[in-house]
Amino acid sequence: MSTPLPSSSAATFTAFVDFERIASGTRAEVVAELRRRADVSPVFVFDDATGEALDLDLRSGSPEGAGDHGAEALPARTVGRPKLGVVAREVTLLPRHWDWLNHQPGGASVALRKLVEEARRVHAGRDVVRASRESTYRFMSAMAGQLPGFEEASRALFAGERERFDALIAPWPQDVRVHLGTLSAAAWSAE
């Protein structure tokens, strides 16, 4: 399923036609190139951070393709402390977990924030490796899911076997291999 483009100006995107990379860069750069090359189709655009396929509406008058298909306005949230970036959401826990949280200094919210921050600090390296593998797999599934060796390459990716992964994707089209190399760069770090 496609997702709308994020609004971050630091985000980068890559567009492919068949197995050829035709554009890469910021949202505005990719949209401009796709509009310039309106004769090519179908075009597949990927978010470089997540590996997710995107669906752009190039008919929009916006230079950044703001009229992306599937983009829906979310209702404004009023619960929490929005000026501070605090948003209320539902959390489901067992009664013993709620009891423990409620007995912590500052209450449940403070305790949960501290637990989350500690987990983010302790597992930061592992989270980067996981995110890189997941984004690589999303792109690889969309672009190379039918290519020979796809399943074995997926196994090698998640097993952290870089040499085997590289050998399995070696016969694949060059632009796909290069983009997989970029997306998977952080996937080979030691966990």
URSUL-V228053 format. One record per backbone hydrogen bond with DSSP energy under -1.0 kcal/mol. NH is the residue of the N-H (numbers start at 0). CO is the residue of the C=O. E is the energy in kcal/mol with one decimal. If there is no record, write none. Layout:
NH CO E
NH CO E
//
This chain:
2 52 -1.2
12 24 -3.1
13 45 -2.2
14 22 -3.1
15 43 -3.0
16 19 -2.4
19 16 -2.6
21 14 -2.6
22 14 -1.4
24 12 -2.4
29 25 -2.5
30 26 -2.8
31 27 -2.4
32 28 -2.1
33 29 -2.5
34 30 -2.4
35 31 -2.1
36 32 -1.9
37 34 -1.0
39 36 -2.0
43 15 -3.0
45 13 -3.0
46 51 -2.4
47 11 -2.3
50 46 -3.1
53 44 -3.1
59 56 -1.0
64 61 -1.4
70 67 -1.5
80 85 -1.0
83 80 -1.7
85 80 -2.1
97 93 -2.0
98 94 -2.5
99 95 -2.0
100 96 -2.7
101 97 -2.7
103 100 -1.5
106 103 -2.4
110 106 -2.1
111 107 -2.8
112 108 -2.4
113 109 -2.3
114 110 -2.4
115 111 -2.6
116 112 -2.5
117 113 -2.3
118 114 -2.3
119 115 -2.6
120 116 -2.1
121 117 -2.8
122 118 -2.4
126 122 -2.6
127 123 -1.9
128 124 -2.0
129 125 -2.6
130 126 -2.6
131 127 -2.2
132 128 -2.4
133 129 -2.5
134 130 -2.5
135 131 -2.3
136 132 -2.5
137 133 -2.3
138 134 -2.1
139 135 -2.9
140 136 -2.9
141 137 -1.8
142 138 -2.8
143 139 -2.7
146 143 -1.8
149 146 -1.6
152 148 -2.7
153 149 -2.4
154 150 -2.1
155 151 -2.4
156 152 -2.4
157 153 -2.2
158 154 -1.6
160 155 -2.6
161 159 -1.2
164 160 -2.4
165 161 -3.1
166 162 -2.2
167 163 -2.3
168 164 -2.0
171 168 -1.7
176 172 -2.3
177 173 -2.8
178 174 -2.1
179 175 -2.4
180 176 -2.3
181 177 -1.9
182 178 -2.7
183 179 -2.4
186 183 -1.8
//
